[in-house]
């Protein structure tokens, strides 16, 4: 199952959790690493022998939950984003779940976001308690979530609500520096086709000729106007397909002339 | 969609939007613009968007001057929250023959008499304005620093939004399918989204003006010719004015964004409303452009497109009424300069339709001139 879908089995997940007793004592790590690959940053990250030394770098991490205090140092270090921290003592009915999260934009503390399962199915709305993104985490922020206690083995990611889908000053068109906010404003003011937006904002007029931005813009139009993206007009494609130095055309024409002599 | 309107304007390019704005500003309540695509999706948005006052006929000079002066303050006048990007870098016209040189001298004289302070420049003087200009084969140049260039999409948008604020209605993606004429006067404009009853219809359909005229049973002496154009990637500033040569058949301008836009005419181009692009154009265009401005050899060409010149026999526009069909007005046949004439078209047509005292008398640009043969040919068109 894991090999085909990337989703571990219930038995595999259970095996990553410590005893009931240990869970009652405070935060602990959950290492959902089930595939032997040459990788050991979790071990090097841990400074209290929570993960035992690797005999062979291909070994699976061997967790010692008695040494682990749930410090979270290893969470952002795991390249597979397979390490989580759970604290069952967080409150009466909620557990604290810390997850690595590499999508943009980041949620904000206090947001209510949808918790997702290993397979991406929606589980329940959860509250974002903390967003940690220091330099040392090297662009793998750690998000702390308050989740129902019976969902600590189920929730592994979140979906940030649509309106904060991407940050508004994000550049949609890298050739002409057009931001998402500008595109949305144009759509709201009645520019409801790609070409209209292109002509007013220069989006798609740069060296890439709309290769990057056109689908993004069409998706925005669809989402704001409530239309099906496949029903929307694509932009007009103009030749030439790839930019060409004018001198090259002159060279080719001169060569042709020579050959015809 | 509305069922009735005082005025229905066909065409959402610069002309249609400017007419709508001026009519609405003068208090006409129900002005409707019907546009098959989106604003400026036809000739307006395809043009080189140069603004030139150096013309060879009195009417063209006057109309161009009035329009250019409007563009200077258009952002404020139209209360546009964007920018029409008007850049007055001048037009440098290149003469390659003595005959052309003589024509330029005559034109400059005419322009000066109308308050357009253009002047002849020798090749050394021209080099000071365009250091990269290859003067080989050139005789002289004419220059006017108040000519320039602007962004056709923003200019049309500015007019369209201003018109809407004043109550005009613009229907995009709406195609006119017929014009009903009853007892010699217009009655109804039919579209694919519904019909609108009206007593006044303005044909501002640019490259498609003859098709619209036919719907009202009117034959106008215009045809549409494809003109092609290309743009390069943005480059460092190399060229301040628009360069133009009638005998070399080129116009070329570096727009504020940095790209070079250039085009040429070709009277063997198809006249069937096609706006496709051809390789032949690229070859010829690149040959001429790199000859006139050699550093362009290093420029990477990015995209080409085409638009329609709605040509009249004398290359001056047709403004005014049609005798056979009461209520049917023409703002057509701009022969490649409809964009730069937009502001004048808007004001003069609005005055004409409302029977006001005209700022510039446009009677001599009426349809009748072709019957009587009173044609003054504009010599300066690419």
Contacts between the chains, C-beta under 8 A, distances in Angstrom:
chain1	res1	chain2	res2	distance
A	191	B	38	7.7
A	193	B	38	6.4
A	195	B	37	8.0
A	195	B	38	6.7
A	195	B	41	7.1
A	196	B	38	4.6
A	196	B	39	7.7
A	199	B	38	7.7
A	199	B	40	6.6
A	199	B	41	7.9
A	199	B	45	5.9
A	199	B	153	4.2
A	200	B	82	7.7
A	200	B	153	5.4
A	200	B	154	6.9
A	200	B	157	6.3
A	202	B	257	6.9
A	205	B	231	7.8
A	205	B	303	7.3
A	206	B	233	7.8
A	206	B	302	8.0
A	207	B	233	5.5
A	207	B	300	7.8
A	207	B	302	6.6
A	209	B	302	7.3
A	209	B	303	6.7
A	238	B	277	7.2
A	238	B	303	4.5
A	238	B	304	6.4
A	238	B	305	5.4
A	239	B	277	5.5
A	239	B	303	7.5
A	239	B	304	6.0
A	240	B	282	7.7
A	240	B	301	6.7
A	240	B	302	7.6
A	240	B	303	7.1
A	240	B	304	6.8
A	243	B	233	5.9
A	243	B	300	4.1
A	243	B	301	6.6
A	243	B	302	5.1
A	244	B	300	6.2
A	244	B	301	5.4
A	245	B	297	7.3
A	245	B	298	6.6
A	245	B	299	7.2
A	245	B	300	5.2
A	245	B	301	7.7
A	246	B	232	7.4
A	246	B	286	4.9
A	246	B	289	7.1
A	246	B	290	5.7
A	246	B	296	5.6
A	246	B	297	5.5
A	246	B	298	7.6
A	246	B	299	5.4
A	246	B	300	7.4
A	246	B	301	5.6
A	247	B	290	7.0
A	247	B	297	3.5
A	247	B	298	6.3
A	249	B	282	6.6
A	249	B	283	6.7
A	249	B	286	4.7
A	249	B	301	7.7
A	250	B	286	6.3
A	250	B	287	6.9
A	250	B	290	5.8
A	250	B	297	6.4
A	253	B	283	6.0
A	253	B	287	6.9
